[in-house]
Amino acid sequence: MLIVGLVLAAAAAAFHVFIFALESLRWTEPETRKIFGVASEADAQTTKSLAFNQGFYNLFLALAALLGVGFVILGSTTVGLTLVFAGTGMMLAAALVLILSDRTKARAATMQGTLPLLAVIATAIAVAIG
């Protein structure tokens, strides 16, 4: 079960790296604006610095989870699991904030939070039975 949790944590991290790329590197592109519902190039320019910063939050969450997976693989299980739970737990918390703050963002919150939720559950089960 631990392997399942680590694979899910890595998948959640990969998704958050993708979000980082959209928000921090591709924010003003038409495809990205459509994904995030940004109406115009002018709106994208106005919000570019906010999106840039938000993208890095996603990158840092991904790095925490990936470092955790790496530490577990290398045998530093306590450090690794702490980072996996911190990274995926914060991803899940961010998804909850999104849905609780704006019900119209349910699809985005589900996309953002499903893999971290599954990672937390699988990893917690692995710890409980291990």
C-alpha positions as CSV (number, residue, x, y, z in Angstrom):
1,M,0.0,0.0,0.0
2,L,2.9,2.3,0.6
3,I,4.0,2.0,-3.0
4,V,0.5,3.0,-4.1
5,G,0.6,6.0,-1.8
6,L,4.0,7.1,-3.1
7,V,2.9,6.7,-6.7
8,L,-0.2,8.8,-6.1
9,A,1.9,11.4,-4.3
10,A,4.2,11.6,-7.3
11,A,1.2,11.8,-9.7
12,A,-0.2,14.7,-7.6
13,A,3.1,16.4,-7.7
14,A,3.3,16.0,-11.4
15,F,-0.1,17.6,-11.8
16,H,0.9,20.5,-9.6
17,V,4.1,21.0,-11.7
18,F,1.7,21.3,-14.7
19,I,-0.3,23.9,-12.9
20,F,2.9,25.7,-12.1
21,A,3.7,25.8,-15.8
22,L,0.3,27.2,-16.7
23,E,0.3,29.8,-14.0
24,S,3.9,30.9,-14.0
25,L,5.1,30.3,-17.5
26,R,2.0,30.3,-19.8
27,W,-0.5,32.6,-18.1
28,T,-1.1,35.0,-21.0
29,E,-1.5,32.3,-23.7
30,P,-5.0,31.9,-25.1
31,E,-5.2,28.2,-24.1
32,T,-4.2,28.9,-20.5
33,R,-6.6,31.9,-20.3
34,K,-9.4,29.6,-21.4
35,I,-8.6,27.0,-18.8
36,F,-8.7,29.5,-16.0
37,G,-11.5,31.6,-17.4
38,V,-9.5,34.8,-17.9
39,A,-11.6,36.8,-20.4
40,S,-8.9,38.8,-22.2
41,E,-5.3,39.4,-22.8
42,A,-5.6,42.6,-20.8
43,D,-7.0,40.7,-17.8
44,A,-4.2,38.2,-18.1
45,Q,-1.6,40.9,-18.1
46,T,-3.3,42.5,-15.0
47,T,-3.3,39.2,-13.1
48,K,0.1,37.9,-14.4
49,S,2.1,38.6,-11.3
50,L,-0.5,37.0,-9.0
51,A,-0.6,33.9,-11.2
52,F,3.2,33.8,-11.3
53,N,3.3,33.8,-7.5
54,Q,0.5,31.2,-7.2
55,G,2.3,28.9,-9.7
56,F,5.3,28.8,-7.5
57,Y,3.1,27.8,-4.5
58,N,2.1,24.8,-6.6
59,L,5.7,24.1,-7.5
60,F,6.8,24.1,-3.9
61,L,4.0,21.8,-2.9
62,A,5.0,19.4,-5.6
63,L,8.6,19.6,-4.6
64,A,7.7,18.7,-1.0
65,A,5.8,15.6,-2.1
66,L,8.5,14.5,-4.5
67,L,11.3,15.0,-2.0
68,G,9.2,12.9,0.4
69,V,8.9,10.1,-2.1
70,G,12.6,10.3,-2.7
71,F,13.5,10.1,1.0
72,V,11.2,7.1,1.5
73,I,12.9,5.4,-1.4
74,L,16.3,6.1,0.0
75,G,15.3,4.7,3.4
76,S,14.7,7.9,5.4
77,T,11.1,6.8,6.0
78,T,10.1,9.3,8.8
79,V,11.4,12.3,6.9
80,G,10.0,11.1,3.7
81,L,6.5,10.3,5.0
82,T,6.5,13.7,6.8
83,L,7.2,15.5,3.5
84,V,4.7,13.3,1.6
85,F,1.9,14.1,4.1
86,A,2.8,17.8,4.2
87,G,2.9,18.2,0.5
88,T,-0.2,16.2,-0.4
89,G,-2.0,17.4,2.7
90,M,-1.5,21.1,1.7
91,M,-2.5,20.3,-1.9
92,L,-5.7,18.8,-0.5
93,A,-6.3,21.7,1.8
94,A,-5.9,24.2,-1.2
95,A,-8.5,22.2,-3.1
96,L,-10.9,22.4,-0.2
97,V,-10.3,26.2,0.1
98,L,-11.1,26.5,-3.6
99,I,-14.4,24.7,-3.5
100,L,-15.4,26.3,-0.2
101,S,-14.7,29.8,-1.5
102,D,-16.4,29.3,-4.9
103,R,-18.7,26.5,-5.6
104,T,-18.4,27.1,-9.4
105,K,-14.8,25.9,-9.1
106,A,-15.9,22.4,-8.1
107,R,-14.4,20.8,-11.2
108,A,-11.1,22.5,-10.7
109,A,-11.0,21.6,-7.0
110,T,-11.8,18.0,-7.8
111,M,-8.9,17.9,-10.4
112,Q,-6.6,19.6,-7.9
113,G,-7.6,17.5,-4.9
114,T,-8.4,14.0,-6.0
115,L,-4.8,12.7,-6.4
116,P,-3.6,14.2,-3.1
117,L,-6.6,12.8,-1.3
118,L,-6.0,9.4,-2.6
119,A,-2.3,9.7,-1.7
120,V,-3.1,10.7,1.8
121,I,-5.5,7.8,2.3
122,A,-3.2,5.2,0.8
123,T,-0.2,6.4,2.7
124,A,-2.1,6.6,6.0
125,I,-3.4,3.1,5.5
126,A,0.2,1.9,4.8
127,V,1.5,3.6,7.9
128,A,-1.4,2.2,10.0
129,I,-0.9,-1.4,8.9
130,G,2.9,-1.1,8.7
